[in-house]
Each structure stands twice: as C-alpha cells, then as structure tokens.
Amino acid sequence: MIIDGGPRKTMNTAAMVEAFRKGAISASEEIEVKHIRLYDVDYKGCVSCLACKVKGSKFTDFCAHKDGITEILKEAAYADGICFASPIYFGDITAQTKAFMERLYFPWLSYNDYTLNAPKRMPTAFIYTMNAPESYMPQMEATFDSIEAMTTAFLQKPERIKAINTYQVKDYDRYNMAAFPKEEKQRWREEHFENDLLHAFEAGKRMALQILSV
C-alpha cells in the first residue's frame, strides 16, 4: 500500500509515488499496489475513544473509530508492505500523514506492558519531497529519524527516499517567492529530479522483491 499524504495530484510527491508504484509492479505480475490519497478521504486523528484498550477488545489490530479511513487502516494492518509519502511542510510531514500514522499505530501499543503488537511485520519506505536545499539535509536527517521511529519500532526500518530543492510551482512569476530564484530551481530540477524518480522506482522494486522472497 502507498499512503500518499500529498495534496497535489500532479506535482513532486505524486510523481515520486507513481515512480515507486511502477517500480513495485515491474518486479512481478503478482504484485498489487493500492494507492491511497489521504487528501481525498474525510477523517481525523485519534479521538481517544480508547476502544483499542478495553479489556477483551476486538480492535487491537486496527482502529475502531468509524470514518473515511477505517477500512483503509484495516487493509494497512494486514498489508505486505507500506510506503508513506509526504511533502515536508514547516519541517514535518503533512497533518494528514501524521494523523493516519497515529490511528494506524496506537492500537498496537499495549498499555499493560508497553509491548508493540503489530499484526505482522512488513517492509516499509518513506518518500519525502521538500523545497529545502541540500545544505539543510544534515539537520533534516534528525527530523526524518523522528518521523520514522514508530514505523521502525512497529514494522521495519523504512527505506528513505528524498527529492529535495523541489520545483514548487509551474510559474514562479505569479508568486511572491523571490527567495527561490526560478532559474536555480529549474536547473536543480533538470539535474536531479529524474534521478530522484529513478531512486523511487528502484525502491519500489526492492520492496516488491523483498515481499516476494518471503
């Protein structure tokens, strides 16, 4: 499953997700990829109903709260692999992505002994797209580690795929973005984005091959 937390359907995150998907299905006709666009779904983060912590609860594998992602969370809990994708806004993943992860992981945390009880272990990946330039990457690595910590604990350590210094809009002349000279942004995109897409493709293929090898 690809859990896509990007709002725009034709820009950087969408392109990276599509490359990952194509890489996964290139591995074998047996691979099926389900792409969920979180911005198309009506849902909230955890509402603290604690149904997953009731004694004898049926909801220790997936969230009990009923809304637009209830069935998606159930599918994700039993998937063979998950790739999260999100642009970076204000130094973090989108609120939609964070809310989904909150809902996915909380039922798996025991409040008796703090054990982590995911229904199954599975390969994971994170795709990040961001306007931040290369010089910001040392400080961003700690942010990525924090974002991925729960995924590592519950499932597996994710493969990290990044597209940095991204081209944010198609017409920079329309926007107050003087801090980002369009010629420099365009040059970076022409020199790097195809390689970013290739990395996403290869990561999708690697995940599919890992799943098939089990």
Stockholm file with secondary structure:
# STOCKHOLM 1.0

chainA/1-214         MIIDGGPRKTMNTAAMVEAFRKGAISASEEIEVKHIRLYDVDYKGCVSCLACKVKGSKFTDFCAHKDGITEILKEAAYADGICFASPIYFGDITAQTKAFMERLYFPWLSYNDYTLNAPKRMPTAFIYTMNAPESYMPQMEATFDSIEAMTTAFLQKPERIKAINTYQVKDYDRYNMAAFPKEEKQRWREEHFENDLLHAFEAGKRMALQILSV
#=GR chainA/1-214 SS CEEECCSCSSSHHHHHHHHHHHHHHHHCTTCCCCEEEGGGSCCCSCCCCCGGGSTTCSCSSSCCCCSTTHHHHHHHHTCSCEEEEEEEETTEECHHHHHHHHHHHGGGBCTTTCCBCCSCCCCEEEEEECSCCGGGHHHHHHHHHHHHHHHHHHTCCCEEEEECSCCCCSCGGGSSCTTSCHHHHHHHHHHHHHHHHHHHHHHHHHHHHHHHHC
#=GC SS_cons         CEEECCSCSSSHHHHHHHHHHHHHHHHCTTCCCCEEEGGGSCCCSCCCCCGGGSTTCSCSSSCCCCSTTHHHHHHHHTCSCEEEEEEEETTEECHHHHHHHHHHHGGGBCTTTCCBCCSCCCCEEEEEECSCCGGGHHHHHHHHHHHHHHHHHHTCCCEEEEECSCCCCSCGGGSSCTTSCHHHHHHHHHHHHHHHHHHHHHHHHHHHHHHHHC
//
